[in-house]
Amino acid sequence: MATQRNLLSRSLQAAKSRCRYHQSLRGISSAAAPELPPFGYEPKPYHGPLADQVLEKRKKDKEVHLHSVGASFLDIPSQDPPPAALNIVEGKMQYLFDESGKRYLDAFAGIVTVSCGHCHPDVLGAIVEQSKLLQHTTTIYLHHAIADFAEELASKMPGNLKVVYFVNSGTEANELAMLMARLYSGNLSMLALRNAYHGGSASTIGLTALNTWKYPIPQGEIHHVVNPNPYRGVFGSDANQYAEDVKDHIDHGTSGQVAGFIAETIQGVGGAVELAPGYLKLVYDIVRKAGGVCIADEVQTGFGRTGSHYWGFETQGVTPDIVTMAKGIGNGLPLGAVVTTPAIANVMAQKIQFNTFGGNPVCSAGGLAVLKVLDKEQRQKHCADVGSHLIQRLRDLQQRHDLIGDVRGRGLMVGIELVTDRKEKTPAKAETA
């Protein structure tokens, strides 16, 4: 009887939570939500804490056990009633399930991370089998999983990009890349783009150029040049003028010699902004003449997400000196990598370069499985096919709705920008919320 009462109590709690959730959706849209296509999978019954209970542990006015994510994520302004926080408890391929078993299409891919689908059997199998044998060792010792993964990853790189360093995140990868650039060039000044995001550590916050993500701390010897944004940029799509700004900044804002230049090919956190065509080819030449190396941040654009190419930098017809990657490399595992040339890697041999968890056998086995799934299931082609369809349909909507100011991106790296005035390009903040 006690068990039955507990189950009944839990069912009532879940029903109340669902009721609050559906009430919150009424203010968002009066139209009925479209039905998702059939999916031959039933989520397991959930017996864990409900959304309200989880949220209670994260509230700022209570004893804090988990840091606040930030106002932009959980505190949605000007909505009555506010939308309920989503309590995600299970994932399967392209879908997520909440506490009530409601299914959602994950168009966000876990912040551009889930490249093979949630709980893909091949990736999951590789992780489980390796975990049964050996969960952890380091690159101090020999282990085939680390070497196999590095070899396969290097085979995906163009030119002389052959030396792989494993880390735990995109932030760490960009931190290491900046260190390499400074040691190899003998210079300090780093160039990055405005509107860029490259991480949240003390050093990579300096590379980042979005005030939402920056704290008032010393930024180091970092310079931000004009963003080559075809939609909002001061020079439109004119790559030559943006490149001229880079040269001018090197000539007048630095000693004339720089350590390196880092850029995403499509700015992710900055709003899926694709750089002006031909920009990187011009800038890479300018930077190298000033003694610097060129770094491609592929944390979000890598592994075929752009559809047309495996790496985002290939869309601009360039080969960087250093490539950083994370997110899609591990399908959700804490994994990142830096790939560079033997000449640049050689400067790291002056001291001990070591990462306790970088190249962990479980992450390496999972990462290698990801690369194999991407090839076997032709995920790059899938991104091209589905992405082109999605972009066309979004552009059809743009023709009918003045609120949509811009549709941009390629493959499944896509964004739309909402504006209240197309001519002035006034951000539609309230409408977006």
C-alpha positions in Angstrom: 0.0 0.0 0.0 2.8 2.4 0.9 4.3 1.8 -2.6 1.0 2.4 -4.2 0.5 5.7 -2.3 4.0 6.8 -3.3 3.3 6.0 -7.0 -0.1 7.9 -6.8 1.6 10.9 -5.2 4.3 10.9 -7.8 1.7 10.7 -10.6 -0.2 13.6 -9.2 3.0 15.7 -8.9 3.8 14.8 -12.5 0.3 15.8 -13.6 0.5 19.1 -11.8 3.9 19.8 -13.3 2.6 19.0 -16.8 -0.4 21.2 -16.2 1.8 24.2 -15.3 4.0 23.5 -18.3 1.0 23.5 -20.8 -0.4 26.6 -19.1 2.9 28.3 -19.7 2.7 27.5 -23.4 -0.6 29.2 -24.0 0.9 32.6 -24.0 3.5 31.6 -26.6 1.2 30.4 -29.4 -2.5 29.9 -29.8 -1.9 27.5 -32.8 -1.8 23.8 -32.1 1.7 22.4 -32.1 2.4 20.1 -35.1 2.7 16.4 -34.4 6.1 14.9 -34.6 6.5 12.0 -37.0 6.2 8.4 -35.7 9.3 7.2 -33.8 9.6 3.5 -32.8 10.9 4.1 -29.3 9.2 4.5 -25.9 11.0 6.3 -23.2 11.6 4.5 -19.9 9.3 5.4 -17.0 10.8 8.3 -15.0 11.0 8.1 -11.2 13.4 10.9 -10.5 12.8 14.4 -9.1 10.3 16.6 -11.0 11.1 19.9 -12.7 10.0 22.1 -9.8 12.1 20.0 -7.3 15.2 20.3 -9.5 14.6 24.0 -10.1 14.3 24.6 -6.4 17.8 23.4 -5.9 19.1 25.9 -8.4 17.2 29.0 -7.1 19.3 32.0 -6.1 17.4 32.9 -3.0 18.0 29.4 -1.4 21.1 27.7 -0.2 23.0 27.3 -3.5 24.4 23.9 -4.5 24.8 24.6 -8.2 26.0 27.8 -9.8 23.5 30.0 -11.7 23.4 29.4 -15.4 22.7 33.0 -16.0 19.7 35.3 -16.6 19.6 34.7 -20.4 18.8 31.0 -19.9 16.4 30.5 -17.0 15.0 34.0 -16.3 12.8 34.7 -19.3 11.6 38.3 -18.9 8.1 39.8 -19.5 6.1 36.6 -19.7 3.1 35.8 -17.5 3.0 33.0 -16.7 6.7 32.2 -17.3 7.5 29.1 -19.3 8.4 26.1 -17.2 12.0 25.0 -17.1 12.4 21.9 -19.2 13.4 18.8 -17.2 15.1 16.6 -19.8 15.5 13.0 -18.6 16.2 10.9 -21.7 17.5 11.2 -25.2 17.4 8.9 -28.3 18.9 10.0 -31.6 17.3 13.3 -32.7 14.8 13.4 -29.8 14.7 14.3 -26.2 12.1 13.3 -23.6 10.9 15.3 -20.5 9.7 13.9 -17.2 6.3 13.2 -18.5 7.5 11.3 -21.6 6.7 14.2 -23.9 9.0 14.1 -27.0 10.9 17.1 -28.4 13.0 17.5 -31.6 16.4 18.6 -30.5 17.2 21.3 -33.1 19.9 22.7 -30.7 21.9 19.4 -30.6 23.0 20.0 -27.0 24.6 23.3 -27.9 25.9 22.1 -31.3 27.4 19.0 -29.7 25.4 15.9 -30.5 26.8 15.0 -34.0 25.6 11.4 -34.1 22.3 11.5 -32.2 21.6 11.0 -28.5 22.8 7.6 -27.2 23.9 6.4 -30.6 24.3 2.6 -30.2 27.8 2.5 -31.8 29.2 5.3 -29.7 27.5 4.1 -26.6 28.8 0.6 -27.2 32.4 1.8 -27.6 32.2 3.8 -24.4 30.7 0.9 -22.4 33.1 -1.7 -23.7 36.2 0.5 -23.0 34.8 1.3 -19.5 34.6 -2.4 -18.7 38.3 -2.8 -19.5 40.0 0.4 -18.4 38.4 3.7 -17.5 41.5 5.8 -17.1 45.1 6.1 -17.9 47.1 9.0 -19.4 49.3 9.7 -22.3 52.3 8.9 -20.1 51.5 5.2 -20.8 50.8 3.4 -24.1 47.2 2.7 -25.0 45.9 1.8 -28.4 42.6 3.8 -28.1 44.5 7.1 -27.8 46.8 6.3 -30.8 44.0 4.9 -32.9 41.9 8.0 -32.4 44.8 10.4 -33.1 45.7 8.6 -36.3 42.1 8.6 -37.6 41.6 12.3 -36.6 44.8 13.3 -38.3 43.7 11.5 -41.5 40.8 13.9 -41.7 43.0 17.0 -41.8 44.5 18.7 -45.0 48.1 19.7 -45.6 50.6 19.1 -42.9 48.2 19.2 -40.0 49.3 16.0 -38.5 50.1 16.4 -34.8 47.2 15.9 -32.3 46.8 17.1 -28.7 43.8 15.9 -26.8 42.1 18.2 -24.2 38.7 18.3 -22.4 36.9 21.2 -24.0 36.8 23.9 -26.7 38.0 26.4 -24.2 41.1 24.3 -23.3 41.8 23.8 -27.0 41.8 27.5 -27.8 43.9 28.2 -24.7 46.5 25.7 -26.0 46.3 27.0 -29.5 47.0 30.6 -28.3 50.0 29.3 -26.3 51.4 27.5 -29.3 51.0 30.6 -31.5 52.9 32.8 -29.0 55.7 30.3 -28.5 56.1 29.6 -32.2 56.0 33.2 -33.4 57.8 34.8 -30.5 55.2 37.5 -30.4 52.4 38.3 -28.0 49.6 40.1 -29.9 46.6 37.9 -30.8 44.0 39.0 -33.3 40.3 37.9 -33.0 37.0 39.0 -34.5 34.4 41.1 -32.8 31.3 39.1 -32.1 33.5 36.0 -31.6 33.2 33.3 -28.9 36.3 31.2 -28.0 35.8 30.1 -24.4 35.2 31.1 -20.8 38.7 30.7 -19.2 40.6 33.8 -18.0 42.6 33.8 -21.3 40.0 32.8 -23.8 37.6 35.4 -22.4 40.1 37.8 -23.9 39.6 36.3 -27.3 35.8 36.4 -26.9 34.2 39.6 -28.1 30.6 39.4 -26.7 30.1 41.4 -23.5 27.4 38.8 -22.4 30.3 36.3 -21.8 33.0 38.6 -20.5 34.0 39.6 -16.9 36.0 42.8 -16.1 39.4 41.2 -15.8 42.7 41.9 -17.6 42.4 40.7 -21.2 46.0 40.3 -22.2 47.6 41.4 -25.5 44.5 40.7 -27.6 43.0 42.9 -30.4 39.6 42.6 -31.9 39.1 43.6 -35.6 35.9 44.5 -37.4 33.6 41.6 -37.8 33.1 40.6 -41.5 29.3 40.1 -41.1 27.5 40.3 -44.5 24.2 41.2 -42.9 25.3 43.8 -40.2 28.9 44.5 -41.0 30.0 48.0 -42.0 31.4 46.8 -45.3 28.6 44.4 -46.2 30.0 41.4 -48.0 33.2 43.1 -49.2 36.0 40.9 -47.9 38.7 43.2 -49.2 37.7 46.1 -47.0 37.4 43.9 -43.9 40.9 42.5 -44.7 42.3 46.0 -45.2 41.0 46.8 -41.6 43.1 43.9 -40.3 46.2 45.1 -42.0 45.5 48.7 -40.8 45.1 47.4 -37.2 48.4 45.4 -37.4 50.2 48.5 -38.7 48.8 50.9 -36.1 47.5 48.9 -33.2 50.3 46.5 -32.7 54.1 46.5 -32.9 53.7 45.3 -36.5 54.3 41.7 -35.6 51.6 39.4 -34.2 51.4 35.9 -32.6 48.3 34.8 -34.4 44.8 35.2 -35.7 41.8 33.1 -34.6 38.3 32.9 -36.1 35.3 30.7 -36.3 34.3 30.1 -40.0 30.7 30.6 -38.9 30.3 32.4 -35.6 28.1 30.2 -33.4 27.4 32.0 -30.2 27.4 35.2 -32.1 24.4 34.1 -34.1 25.3 31.7 -36.9 27.2 34.5 -38.7 29.1 33.3 -41.8 32.1 35.4 -42.7 32.2 37.4 -45.9 33.3 35.2 -48.8 37.0 35.1 -49.4 37.8 36.9 -46.1 40.0 34.2 -44.5 42.2 33.7 -47.5 43.0 37.5 -47.6 43.5 37.7 -43.8 45.6 34.6 -43.5 48.1 36.0 -46.0 48.2 39.3 -44.0 48.7 37.6 -40.7 51.5 35.3 -41.9 53.4 38.2 -43.4 53.2 39.9 -39.9 54.8 36.8 -38.4 51.7 35.2 -37.0 50.0 31.8 -37.4 46.4 31.2 -38.3 44.0 29.3 -36.1 40.6 27.9 -37.2 38.1 27.4 -34.3 36.1 24.4 -35.5 34.4 23.8 -32.2 31.0 24.2 -33.8 31.6 24.1 -37.5 33.7 20.9 -37.7 32.9 17.3 -38.6 30.6 17.9 -41.6 28.1 20.2 -39.9 28.3 22.7 -42.7 27.3 20.0 -45.2 29.4 21.3 -48.1 32.7 20.5 -46.3 34.1 18.4 -43.4 35.8 21.5 -41.9 34.3 24.9 -41.8 37.6 26.6 -42.9 37.4 24.6 -46.2 34.4 26.7 -47.2 36.8 29.7 -47.4 39.5 27.8 -49.3 42.2 28.0 -46.7 44.4 25.7 -44.6 45.1 27.0 -41.1 48.3 26.4 -39.1 46.3 25.2 -36.0 42.8 23.8 -35.8 40.8 23.6 -32.6 37.8 21.4 -32.1 35.4 20.0 -29.4 31.6 19.5 -29.1 30.8 17.3 -32.1 34.1 15.4 -31.8 32.7 13.4 -28.8 28.9 13.5 -29.2 28.6 14.8 -25.6 31.8 13.4 -24.1 34.1 16.0 -22.4 36.6 16.0 -25.3 38.5 18.5 -27.4 41.6 18.5 -29.6 44.2 20.7 -31.2 45.8 19.7 -34.5 48.8 21.4 -35.8 52.0 21.0 -37.9 55.1 19.2 -36.7 57.0 22.5 -36.8 54.6 24.3 -34.4 54.3 21.2 -32.2 58.0 21.1 -31.8 57.9 24.3 -29.7 55.8 22.5 -27.1 58.6 19.9 -26.7 60.7 22.4 -24.9 58.8 21.7 -21.7 56.4 18.9 -20.5 53.0 19.3 -22.2 50.5 17.1 -20.4 46.8 16.9 -19.8 45.5 14.4 -17.1 42.3 13.5 -18.9 43.2 14.5 -22.5 43.3 11.2 -24.5 41.5 9.3 -21.7 40.8 5.8 -23.1 37.0 6.0 -22.7 36.8 9.4 -24.5 39.2 8.2 -27.2 37.2 5.1 -27.8 34.0 7.2 -28.0 35.6 9.8 -30.2 36.9 7.2 -32.6 33.4 5.7 -32.8 32.0 9.1 -33.6 34.3 9.5 -36.6 33.3 6.1 -37.8 29.6 6.8 -37.5 29.9 10.2 -39.3 31.5 8.3 -42.2 29.3 5.2 -42.2 26.0 7.1 -41.9 27.1 9.9 -44.3 26.3 12.6 -41.8 28.0 15.3 -43.8 25.7 14.6 -46.8 22.8 14.5 -44.4 23.7 17.9 -43.2 23.8 19.2 -46.7 20.5 17.7 -47.8 18.5 18.5 -44.7 20.2 21.9 -44.2 19.5 23.1 -47.7 15.8 22.1 -47.3 15.6 23.8 -44.0 17.2 27.0 -45.3 14.9 27.2 -48.3 11.8 26.7 -46.1 13.0 29.4 -43.7 13.6 31.8 -46.7 10.0 31.0 -47.8 8.9 32.1 -44.3 11.0 35.2 -44.6 9.1 36.2 -47.7 5.8 36.1 -45.7 7.0 37.5 -42.4 8.7 40.9 -42.0 9.9 39.9 -38.6 12.5 37.6 -40.2 15.3 39.9 -41.2 17.9 37.4 -42.2 18.3 33.6 -42.9 21.9 32.5 -43.0 24.4 29.6 -42.6 25.0 26.4 -44.4 24.3 22.7 -43.7 22.9 22.3 -40.2 24.8 25.4 -38.9 21.8 27.7 -39.5 20.4 30.9 -37.9 17.6 33.4 -38.4 17.6 36.9 -37.2 14.4 38.6 -36.1 14.0 42.4 -36.5 11.2 44.8 -35.9 12.4 47.0 -38.8 14.1 45.4 -41.8 15.6 48.6 -43.1 17.1 49.6 -39.7 17.7 46.0 -38.7 16.4 46.7 -35.2 16.7 43.6 -33.0 13.3 42.1 -32.1 14.2 41.3 -28.5 10.8 41.1 -27.0 9.4 39.1 -29.9 12.3 36.7 -29.7 11.8 36.1 -26.0 
